[in-house]
Amino acid sequence: MNGQDSLVQPLLTDFYQITMCYAYWNNGTHEEPAVFDVFFRKNPFHGEFTVFAGLEDCLRFVENFKFSASDIEYVRKILPNDAKPEFFEYLESLDGKGLTIEAIKEGSVVFPKVPLLTISGPLAMCQLIETSILNLVNYASLVATNAARFRQASGKNMQLLEFGLRRAQGPNGGLTASKYCFIGGFDGTSNVLAGKLYGIPVKGTQAHSFICSFSSPDELKIRSLKYKDSEKIGDLFEMSMEKRSWLLDQFNWGVVQSEVSDGELSSFVAYAIAFPDTFLALIDTYDVLRSGVVNFVAVSLALHDLGYRAMGCRIDSGDLSYLSKELRNRFVTVSTLKDEYKFFEKMTIVASNDINEETIMSLNEQKHEIDAFGVGTHLVTCQKQPALGCVYKLVAQSQQPKIKLSQDVTKITIPGKKKCYRIFGKNGFAILDLMMLDSEPEPQPNEQILCRHPFEESKRALVNASKIIKLHDVYWKNGELVTPLPTLNEIKEHVNTSITVALRQDHRRYLNPTPYKVSVSEKLYRFLHDLWLQNAPIGQLE
Amino acid sequence: MNGQDSLVQPLLTDFYQITMCYAYWNNGTHEEPAVFDVFFRKNPFHGEFTVFAGLEDCLRFVENFKFSASDIEYVRKILPNDAKPEFFEYLESLDGKGLTIEAIKEGSVVFPKVPLLTISGPLAMCQLIETSILNLVNYASLVATNAARFRQASGKNMQLLEFGLRRAQGPNGGLTASKYCFIGGFDGTSNVLAGKLYGIPVKGTQAHSFICSFSSPDELKIRSLKYKDSEKIGDLFEMSMEKRSWLLDQFNWGVVQSEVSDGELSSFVAYAIAFPDTFLALIDTYDVLRSGVVNFVAVSLALHDLGYRAMGCRIDSGDLSYLSKELRNRFVTVSTLKDEYKFFEKMTIVASNDINEETIMSLNEQKHEIDAFGVGTHLVTCQKQPALGCVYKLVAQSQQPKIKLSQDVTKITIPGKKKCYRIFGKNGFAILDLMMLDSEPEPQPNEQILCRHPFEESKRALVNASKIIKLHDVYWKNGELVTPLPTLNEIKEHVNTSITVALRQDHRRYLNPTPYKVSVSEKLYRFLHDLWLQNAPIGQLE
């Protein structure tokens, strides 16, 4: 089940796809066999890698492609009155059966210029689906890449939680974000619908409004909690109050009783009674060190006496590094009091509040004591670069290669149907991606392969591969899915392997990462440059 | 009909809303009457105004609020095993009937701290809907504001077209963007589904791939076009070729025949045959001035001979100001050749390619000749600030005011149920927004009203209003919509009036706009500060 099904439909496209479709049809070239490549020109976030995501959504879209009667009716309205009626019959007849889709495995690390998908089929049909394909790949890949960068920055042991629903582009923006952040490396989401639809673990505890809703113990309607392993009942509020007095006597935390909020304590008690085994408290509503942590420790120790183990606390403001270290100090101090309090030293500290990649790296440098980050805005909006910029370009038609020229060399397309390989070196890391003409023989390991920069003549290298992987598989042909699709967890695992195992650290690092090479074979180089010259008009001087 | 219906459902929420709901229910405070305010703290994009949008979506969400059996089943799975079974019966029984929603009119210009919506009802139910409401208001308001800023920058005569679908956060991100850019001030969208669902005018012509698909006249399968007002047939390709030769002889455009692409001409002819009355050509595939414009003028003049009138051209790269002026020059030159070519001077020039507010202002300074902007990425992703940051705060519970304190004064909430007014001065412009206690009498025009800054003691002013508007209406009560909802076009019109007619120019300008004042009454000021002191813990020094 997929929460997007109802919206991913043929009309989710730019109007010009429909006008072009009509013009192709009118010209009689709509059925000409065409090949389109989907690729991007620049890695996002000043980085040197991208995670490819959205493939399954593209395939489902093509699988279900069919204009409804009301769609056709609408298209009739927006095209000129004199549009030929046979065109609408043609539209009605369209489906994805004539398309062939080759793609890189979803979750792979990918690089500029290499086609993520190659879509072949009737010219007009290929053209019609451009916008939907770009819509489905662009944000999915962008946010998965962003999530992977958060994972890189925070290390493999950090718990990463996506909290972005309220800042995403509407309901489905939020769902898409949750799904692709998970595959990019996040452990869970706050988005319950994403949990239900995709099986992603859901996480969360309480908001400030919950804490504020308890001004005093009067708002605590029940105070009793059963001991975990007996029928005996304890008064969690009384027990927590006692623990609190004891704590303030015991430790020199620089706090006086009058500073510690009774409303906050009451809210913690109410929450702990509801969730005695998963108690995680938001402790910054009043003052983390002068109120929140005192109440949290008090309730946690009282819970402990009843046989339950608190999970941890969350801070959502202030100096997260300083606070996390102060909290850890207090937890360690508590843990040394009694053997049975040993668990306190590992108490989970969750931090949220405008976390981004840079914050995480700065926190790392300050040797923070945070166990989990909750990330919203910067993750789902991809603040640093909110669009990936994938494009969808015609590279062949009726067996003739097509090239899109531009005065800007980076915008020239690599023409023709291609095959693409990832070349690995002796140490197991990927060295470069190589594009070749479809007609060339496969490159072989342990042979010298000449790899050229597609546009800079002097940049070339001989490569001796220890391993070569063909990048594309056929996923959709003759109206059928012909390659099994991985589960979300398999895609997630593939992202991790693809980046962490196969990509050299210098390509992954935050500051001035080394660009990963994307090359063409000698034959493709010559083919590309010959075609370029053939197509570039010749000016005349005087 | 609304494209979001299927996704805007109770589970589209953060998990902590459900855990808090359980804790409230378990504590027996879930039915306590509560009041929550939705507001933001800072206008986006370094501006001093925001457009409020998303209200109808919120109301529809509340109207349809009901957990499905499978939702309940899922919640059962994610809550601890020992959660009480009665809670799920309670969830099943929940709907929006107990809520009251007051709101500012959708499309109004709004300012920090003033509640956009005030939601009253049972504590747990109010809490449950927080995330969905924020999700529906945040991006809608942000992107509507962005669109309104583009409109401000480009003036009322510019045609503004939203082309953002491929860069939005998935399918519904794109739909949401199209809808709210339209109300914010855009004239049309490329998004066909948005056209179908919301009745927004759809716009678009052709992509580079269409142009590239014609390498030579061989790919032109039909060349004939009927004269508009007779049965006579012309060969549009031959006629265009003749016009082109004639043009190159006639004018010193510094172009030789060999530079002008025949493939491009063929593609224009194919498109013009399909759309003879709405011919708009993308002219930058090869070279705007050395190929595109020559072919475009040639085909347009040939169309003219057949009785049709071309609409214009689009440029998607290069120096848009320079190119637009060069294009206008050529069009004007053509228009002076013959009386019947007069229409050529007004030929539409559409520009796209990474347009943002700053580009538009720079183009204005350079006195560009562009008639329409197509805007994608910067508009829908809100690159400059991709999240609005609306919050949802508890302000009263069981008739007691609630305040959320913070060491950061800008984060302190204004407690209690309030009434809010917009005060207008003699010249018809809005002077300030005023929040009062719900119990205070309405302020009256032509009386002195003392307005105070909510936190800065010395900032206060006496205001003599010429007109006072109450900002909030009750939209939802006792399970019914009680205020009629405006159409999309009415909301769009209201945005325009609300900004252009009522807001002083200095609040709207791009550079260092004057902050609009948001004040509280004397009584609310005292109430707020008393409550603050009551709730702030007292520290002790030595």
Interface residues (C-beta under 8 A of the other chain):
Chain A: G3 Q4 S6 L7 V8 Q9 L11 L12 T13 D14 F15 Y16 Q17 I18 T19 M20 Y22 A23 Y24 N26 N27 G28 T29 E32 A34 F36 S70 D71 Y74 V75 I78 P80 D82 L123 Q127 E130 T131 S132 L134 N135 L136 N138 Y139 A140 V143 F163 L165 R166 R167 A168 Q169 G170 P171 N172 G173 G174 L175 T176 A177 S190 N191 V192 L193 G195 K196 V202 K203 G204 T205 Q206 A207 H208 S209 F210 C212 S213 S215 E219 L220 K221 I222 V256 S258 E259 V260 S261 A270 Y271 I273 A274 F275 D277 T278 T285 Y286 D287 R290 S291 S317 G318 T377 V380 T381 C382 Q383 P386 A387 L388 G389 C390 Y392 K393 L394 Q397 Q400 K402 I403 K404 L405 S406 Q407 D408 K411 N535 P537 I538 G539 Q540
Chain B: G3 Q4 S6 L7 V8 Q9 L11 L12 T13 D14 F15 Y16 Q17 I18 T19 M20 Y22 A23 Y24 N26 N27 G28 T29 E32 A34 F36 S70 D71 Y74 V75 I78 P80 D82 L123 Q127 E130 T131 S132 L134 N135 L136 N138 Y139 A140 V143 F163 L165 R166 R167 A168 Q169 G170 P171 N172 G173 G174 L175 T176 A177 S190 N191 V192 L193 G195 K196 V202 K203 G204 T205 Q206 A207 H208 S209 F210 C212 S213 S215 E219 L220 K221 I222 V256 S258 E259 V260 S261 A270 Y271 I273 A274 F275 D277 T278 T285 Y286 D287 R290 S291 S317 G318 T377 V380 T381 C382 Q383 P386 A387 L388 G389 C390 Y392 K393 L394 Q397 Q400 K402 I403 K404 L405 S406 Q407 D408 K411 N535 P537 I538 G539 Q540
